Amino acid sequence: MKEVSIIGVDLAKQVFQLHGATAEGEIVFRKKLSRKQFLAFMQAHPGCRVALEACTTAHYWARTLADLGHEVRLIAPKFVKPYVKNQKNDIADAEAIVEAASRPTMCFV
């Protein structure tokens, strides 16, 4: 299996959408997880870069994920929006978060 270097997470009230990619941008996985499943998945996953769109709960999850050994990056929504390829939905948002976070000149919160 290919090594995941970045995980983009689209946060929602009940279900989180994850998009895992390699350093070259190849898709490794797409997952839809509940809050409990998300925490268990991230605890089991080796440390990597995790990108989140900055919102109300993003700071809580950033602290939680950092405690688990992940490198967390928060991105303002206005910087993610240009990378959404198709219709705005959770899957496209998670992919856009990964794309935005992989840019070398991206401004993080």
C-alpha positions as CSV (number, residue, x, y, z in Angstrom):
1,M,0.0,0.0,0.0
2,K,1.2,3.5,-0.8
3,E,2.2,5.8,2.0
4,V,-0.2,8.6,2.9
5,S,1.6,11.9,3.3
6,I,-1.5,14.1,3.7
7,I,-5.1,13.7,4.8
8,G,-7.7,16.3,4.0
9,V,-10.7,16.3,6.3
10,D,-14.1,17.9,5.6
11,L,-15.7,18.4,9.0
12,A,-19.4,18.2,9.5
13,K,-21.9,17.7,12.3
14,Q,-22.1,13.9,12.2
15,V,-20.0,12.5,9.4
16,F,-16.5,13.5,8.3
17,Q,-15.2,13.0,4.8
18,L,-11.5,12.0,4.5
19,H,-9.2,12.2,1.4
20,G,-5.8,10.6,1.7
21,A,-3.1,11.2,-0.8
22,T,0.6,10.6,-1.4
23,A,3.3,13.3,-1.7
24,E,2.9,13.1,-5.5
25,G,-0.9,13.7,-5.3
26,E,-2.1,10.1,-6.0
27,I,-5.3,9.2,-4.2
28,V,-4.8,6.5,-1.6
29,F,-8.3,6.5,0.0
30,R,-11.6,8.2,0.4
31,K,-13.5,7.5,3.6
32,K,-16.7,8.7,5.2
33,L,-16.5,8.3,9.0
34,S,-18.6,9.2,12.0
35,R,-16.9,11.2,14.8
36,K,-16.2,8.1,16.9
37,Q,-14.8,6.2,13.8
38,F,-12.8,9.3,12.8
39,L,-11.0,9.5,16.2
40,A,-10.3,5.7,16.2
41,F,-9.0,5.9,12.6
42,M,-6.7,8.8,13.3
43,Q,-5.4,7.1,16.5
44,A,-4.5,4.0,14.5
45,H,-3.0,5.9,11.5
46,P,0.7,6.8,11.7
47,G,1.6,10.5,12.0
48,C,1.2,12.5,8.9
49,R,0.1,16.0,7.7
50,V,-3.6,16.6,8.3
51,A,-5.3,19.5,6.6
52,L,-8.6,21.0,7.9
53,E,-10.8,23.8,6.7
54,A,-10.8,26.4,9.5
55,C,-14.2,26.5,11.2
56,T,-15.7,26.5,14.7
57,T,-14.8,22.9,15.5
58,A,-11.5,22.8,13.5
59,H,-9.5,24.1,16.4
60,Y,-10.7,21.4,18.7
61,W,-9.9,18.7,16.2
62,A,-6.5,20.3,15.4
63,R,-5.5,20.1,19.1
64,T,-6.8,16.5,19.4
65,L,-5.0,15.4,16.2
66,A,-1.8,17.2,17.2
67,D,-1.9,15.3,20.5
68,L,-2.0,12.0,18.5
69,G,1.2,13.0,16.7
70,H,-0.1,14.4,13.5
71,E,1.1,17.7,11.9
72,V,-2.1,19.7,11.6
73,R,-2.7,22.6,9.1
74,L,-5.8,24.8,9.1
75,I,-6.7,26.6,5.9
76,A,-9.2,29.5,5.5
77,P,-12.2,28.5,3.5
78,K,-11.6,31.2,0.9
79,F,-8.3,29.6,0.0
80,V,-9.9,26.1,-0.4
81,K,-12.8,27.2,-2.6
82,P,-10.8,27.7,-5.8
83,Y,-9.6,24.1,-5.7
84,V,-13.1,22.5,-5.7
85,K,-13.4,20.8,-9.1
86,N,-17.0,19.9,-9.4
87,Q,-20.1,20.5,-7.4
88,K,-19.6,21.6,-3.8
89,N,-20.1,18.4,-1.7
90,D,-18.1,16.8,1.1
91,I,-16.1,14.5,-1.2
92,A,-15.0,17.4,-3.4
93,D,-14.3,19.6,-0.4
94,A,-12.0,17.0,1.2
95,E,-10.1,16.6,-2.1
96,A,-9.8,20.4,-2.5
97,I,-8.4,20.7,1.0
98,V,-5.7,18.3,0.1
99,E,-5.0,20.1,-3.1
100,A,-4.8,23.5,-1.3
101,A,-2.6,22.2,1.5
102,S,-0.1,20.7,-0.9
103,R,0.6,24.1,-2.5
104,P,4.0,25.4,-1.4
105,T,2.8,29.0,-1.1
106,M,-0.4,28.3,0.8
107,C,-1.2,30.6,3.8
108,F,-2.3,28.6,6.8
109,V,-4.2,29.8,9.8
